[in-house]
């Protein structure tokens, strides 16, 4: 069926996991169960069909390297589960920095000096690479940079996947969402869920409590980690959309006001890409008696969303094949923390399967 041609904004840990995963699952067959993938065969497209044709970065140590080499460059600390990733023949390009690097991280992130190096024209590079879509892996708090890349995707007329927290796809009134719809360009977002991460687990537990007649009194989710994502999120004013995204993903599961505290709690450098999550849920059960839950989840953070993005990219490609533009509601509701439509996760999975089969337009 051809290649799924992907350009990436931000070659951090999540991009490293995605690119490794494409190679790791290159021999995956449709009739086998594979750990880490929700779909091996997604409408005729397989993980091996993903090709990386352009990449944009602010880290001067990555710029100019082949994509396959850049994913190992510090401060990346994603576990090497597929260390023999072959060369792509594609060099990493300097992307616009804007607010994409927090001031407190300019040195530790090795951001290039804008007086010595000029950012490329992203839209032009997308056209030259013949990309099908742009996947945005920018850091939390990159409000302006996110929209620069979304503008470039619209100008270049390619699909768009917003893997981080800015509300670009999910807001139907945003100029970018309107433009993707008007131009017939498929988009998916916002803020990627992990395969089994803190948000999806917290959501499913909230749904279970609700379906079993428990009334939650309050709940919190505290997360710690040691990758650049957690270093970046030490500055609270970069976290506004992240807290909203994670909180609404849980509170949308019930129809009453739920006191909630959810979000990154601390940066612990020696944890590297290991993310540790603590969830507490307090509820009232039969006889108004308490049922409380305390849970700890420990995961390799970046690989935990790799399989999800592999599905999302293939959904966008199918939409391009079918001439479907605008927000892809089924894959967005299934795969993102802050989709336009917050629906039950199992219903969202059903809708994705219907989309694959062509029974659902989007």
N, C-alpha and C positions, 0 to 999 in steps of 0.2 A: 504493500500500500504506500510505500515511500517513507521518507524520513520525517521526523518531527524536529524542525530546525529551531533551536532555542538560543536566544541571547540572554545573558545574565547581567544584572546590575548588582554588584557586590559579591565578590568571591570569598566570602567568609566561611565559617564552619558549615552552615547549612548547604551552601553551594558545593563544598567539598564532599559532604555526605551524598548529595544528589548525583554528582558526577561519578563518585566511586560506585554508587548503587547501580547506575546504568551499566557499568562494566561488570560488576559482581553478578548481576542477573542476566547477562548477555545470552546465556544458554537456557533460560527459563522457558518451559513449554506450557502450552495452554492447558494440558490435561494433568498438571501436577500442582500440588499445594506447596506454596513457597512461603517460608516465614518472612514477614515484613511487607508483603504485597497484598493489597485487597483484591487486585485484579492482575493476573499475568497477561491475559488477552483482554485488552480494552478496545472493543470494536474493531478488532483486526490489527491494532497496534500493540507492540511489545516493548519492554524496557530497552532492548537493543536498538530500537528505532529512533531513540532520542539522540540527536547530534547537536553539539555545542559549536555555534558558528560565530559568536561574538561575546565579549566580556568587557565590562567597564569597572574600573576600580579607582580608589583614592589612595591606596597603599603603594608607595613608590617602589617597594621591594617586589611587588607582584607585577607591576607594569612592565611590559616588554617580554615577559615570560610566556611560554606556551601555557594554555589553560591547565593542562595536566600537571605541570610543575608548580604553578601558582597556588594550587589548592593545598600545598604542604607548607607554604611560607608563613612564618610567624606574623602576627600572633595567633594564626589558626592552630587549634589544638584538637580538632576532630580525630577520633580514633581511626587508625589505618586498618580498615577491614578489607580493602582492595588496593594494596600498595602498588600493583603493577598496571595502573591505569595508563593506557597507551597515549602517545602524543596526539593532539588534535590538529596540529598545524596552524592553530589560531592563537595569535598573540593578544595578551591583555592590554586594553587601551585605557588611557587616563580619562575617567569620567568626571563630570562636574561635581565639585565638593559641596558648595552651598552650605547647608546645615547638616550634611550627611556625616560629618565627623564632629563629635562633641568637643568643645574647647579643651576639656580636661583630658582628651584622648589624642590630641594632635601628635604628641610625641610617641606614646606607646603604640599607636596605630601606624606610625610611620607615614603620615599623610604627606603627599608631595607638596612642594612649594609652588603655589600658583604664579609666583613671579618668575619661576624657572621653567615651568612646564604648562602647556595650555591644554585644556580639556578638548576632546574631540567633539564634533557635531554628531550627537548620538543618533538622530534621525537618519542622517546620511549614512552612518555606519550600519544601521539596521537595514537600510535599502541595499547597500553593497553586499552585505552578508546573506541576503535573501532569507532573513529570519522569518519564521512563521509567527513568533511571539517573543515578547520580552518578559522575563521573570524578574521581579524586583525583590531583592533580598537586602534592602537597605536597613541600617540600624534604626531602632526605635527612636523617635524624636526627629526624624528627617522629613519634616513636613514640606519644606520647600523643595528639597532634592527629589522627593517622591513625585511631586507634580511636574518637575522638569522631565523626569523619565516618562511619566504618563503622557505628557505633551509630545514627546519624541515618538512614542508608540503610535499616537494618533496621526502625527504628521507622516510617519513612514507607512501607515496603514497596516499595522501588524496587531495580533492579539496581545492581551495584557493579563499577567498574573500578578496580583499584589499579595506577596507572601508576608508582608509585615503590617504594622498596626494603623497606618493612616487610612481614613475612611474615604477611599476613592471610588471603589466599585460598589460598595454597599449603600452609599447615599445616592438615591435616584435623582436628587436635585443638584448634585455636583456637576460642574461643567464638563468634567472628564467622562462621567457616566453617560451624560446626555450625548457627548460627542461619539463615544464608542457605539452607542445605539444608532445614532444618525448615520454613521459611516459604515455600519454593518460589521463592526469589529468585535469579536467575542472577548469578554473579560470575566475574570473570576477573582474573588476576594471577599473580605479582607482579613488578614492575620491568620496564617496557616495553623491548623490543629496538628498535633502529633498523632501518630498511630495509636499510642496509648500514653498520653501525657496528662498533666495535671488538670487541664480544662476539660478534656473529653471524659476523664474519669469522674471529675466533680459533677459534670452535667448528668452523666448516667446515674450516679448515686442520687442526685436531686430528683431525677425523674422517677427512680425506684421508690424513694421516700414518698413522693407525691402519689404514685399509683397504689401504694400500700396504705394510704390513708394517714400517714404521719404528717404532722404539721411542724415544720422547722422553725425553731426559735431564732437561731442565728447560725452563721457558718463563716469559717475563714479558710483561706488557702495561702500559705507562706512558702516562697520558693527561694532557694539559694543555689549559687553556681559560680564557676570560676572562668567562664569564657568571656569574650569581648562583649557579648550581649549584656551580661551582668555588670561588667565594668562600665559600660555605657549608661546603664540604668541607675547608676549611683546618684545621678542628678535628677531630682524629682520633677523638675519642669519639663523633662523629656518624656515623662511617663503618662501624661494625661490620657492619651488615646489607648495606651496599653491597659491601663486600669479599667477604663470603660469597656474595652473589648472583652477582657477576661471576666469582668463582673457581670455584664449583660448575658454572656454565654450561660451563666449559672442561674441568675435571677429570672431569666426568661422561661425557665422550666416550671415555675409556679405562678399562680395568679393572685398572690398576695404579697404584701411588702415583706421583704426578707433582709434583715440587718446582715450586711456582708462586708468582709474585708478580704480582698484578693489582690495579689500582685507580688512582684519581686521584693525580697526582704533584705538580702545582703549579698555582697560580692566576696567570695572566698577563693582567692587565686589558686590555691593548690588543688581545688576540686576540678579545675580545667573544664572539660566539656561534660562533666558529670553534674546533672541537675538533681537536687533533692527537694521534694515537695512534701509539705505537711498539711493535711486536710483535717479539719475538725467540723463536725456537724452535730448540733444539738436539736432534739426534736421532742414532741409530745405524742404519746401513743395512747392505746386503750386505757381508759381510766385516768387519763391526763397524767400518766406515768412517763418518766423520761426514758428515751432511747438515745444514747450518744455514741458517736463514732469518732475514733481517732485513727488516722492512716498515714503511713509514710511510703512514698514512692521514690525510687532512685532509678534514673535512666541516663543513658548517653544522649544528651539533649539534641544534638544536631541530626544524627541518623534517625531519630524518632519521627521526624517529619519527611524524610527522604522519599519513602514509598507513597506518601500522600501527594507530594508534588508530582511524582511520576504519573499518578492518575490524573491530576489536574491538567498537566501539559497535554496528555492524550485527549482529554475532554475538549480542550480548546482547539486542538487540531481537528477533531471530528466536527466541531462547530464550523471551523473554517471550510472543511470539505463540503459541508451541507449548506453553506451560505447563511449561517445563523449568527447574528450580531447582537451586541449588548450583553448584559449581565446573564451569566449561565447559572440559573437559580438552583438546579439540582446539585451540581458539583460544588457550588459555593456553600450551600446549606450543609452539605456533608463534610466538607473539608476545611472550613474556616471558622474561626471563633466569632467573627463579626460579619456574617453574611447579611444580605438584604432581608432575608426571611429566616427567622429562627424557628426551626421545626424540630420535632423529635428525630434523634439521630438515626433510628432504625427506619423511620419513614423516609428520611433523606437518602439512605442507602438504597431503598426500593426505587426511589425516583431516579437515582443515578443509573441503576440497571435498566430502567425504562428508557432513559435517554440513550444509553448505549444501543438498545434494541431499535431505536427510532420511533418508539411509542410516545415520546415526550420531546417537544421541540427544544427545550432548554432546561 
